């Protein structure tokens, strides 16, 4: 059904812009692209959003630390990576102790360091 809005004036009732509200209410709240773990011998962080740092826990395992926390522990997250095998798996598990970081694991029969990308959705605290 087609609709039509007729208005003489449209006002934005909250601080910021419509773009800011979209970030707050609709898009990924955390992401990093082409992150390489420091234990691989190189440390490179691609483009990020709401990521303060990535803590390299051990080979193939790290914590993505958020600048701004999410409001609950039940947020969805996902990781992908540029591995050398079709069997490479990236798994994420939100840290139940805090909503300001997430665990990332890169695995292919054993944990290994590979460049990865990560994102999380949820409500900001």
N, C-alpha and C positions, 0 to 999 in steps of 0.2 A: 504494500500500500504506500503510495507516494504521500509525502507530507509537505507542509508549508509552514514556515514560521514568519510572522510579520511582527516587526518590533521597531519602535522609534529609537530605542536605546537599549544596549545590552551592557550590564555591569558585572564585573567579577567580584564576588562577595568575600573572597578570602585573600590573604596576602600572597604575593607572588603572581605568577602568570598562569595561563592555562597550560603551558608546557610544564611548569613546575608541578601542577596538580597531577598531570599525567604520570610524571616520575613517581610521585608519592602514592598514587592510587592504581597504577596499571602496569608498569613495566618491571623488568628485572631490577632487583634492588642491589645486587652485587654481581660483578663479573670481572674476569681477568682473561686475557687472550695471550697465548703463546708464552706461558710462564714456564721457566726451566728451573728445576730444583738445583740448589747450590751444590749438593753432594755429587752432582754429575760432572763437576769441574767448571761449569759455567753458571753464571747467575744473570739471568735476563728476565725482565718483566716487560711484557708487551703492554698494550693499552689496558687500563683498569678503570673500574667505577666502584666506589665505596670500599676499596681494599686498602688497608693501611700497610700490610706486609704479608708475606708468606713465610711461615716458619717451617724449615726443613727438619722434620723429626728424625728421619732415617731414610735409607734408600727406598724410593718409591712411595713415601708417605709424608704428608705435610699437613699443616693447618693453614687455611685461608682466614686471615684476621680482618674483620670488618671495621671501617671507620665508624659507622652508625649501626647500632644493634637492630636486629629485627624484634618484633614485639612478642613472638612466641617461639618455642622450640620445634613446632610442627611445620616448618617451611620446606618446600621442595627444592632440591638442588641437583645439578647434573654436571658431569665432567666429560670431556673428550680429549683425545691426545693424538700426537703425530708419531706414533710408534713405528717400529720396523716390522711388525707382524700383525696379521689379521686377527690374531688371538689376544691382542692387548686389550685389557679391560681397565676402565677407570670407574671407580665407585666413590660415592660420597655418602657421608652420614653426618647429619647435623649433630653438633656436640650438645648433648643434653644438659650440660652444666652451665652453659651460657649461650645466648643467642648472638654472640659477637664473633663467632668463628665456625668453621666447618672442616671436617676431616676429608682429605682426598687421598685415594689409594690408586696406584698404577701397578697392574699385575699382569704377568704372562708366564705362569708356571712359577715365577718368583717375582718379588717386588723389584722394580727397576725405575730409573729416572728417565723420563721422556718429557718433552714439552707438552703442556696440557692447557686446555681452556676450561673455564668453570663459570657457572652462573647459579644464582639463587633467586627465588621469588618468595614474596611474603609481605607483611606489613612492617613498615619501619616503626621502631619504638617511639 
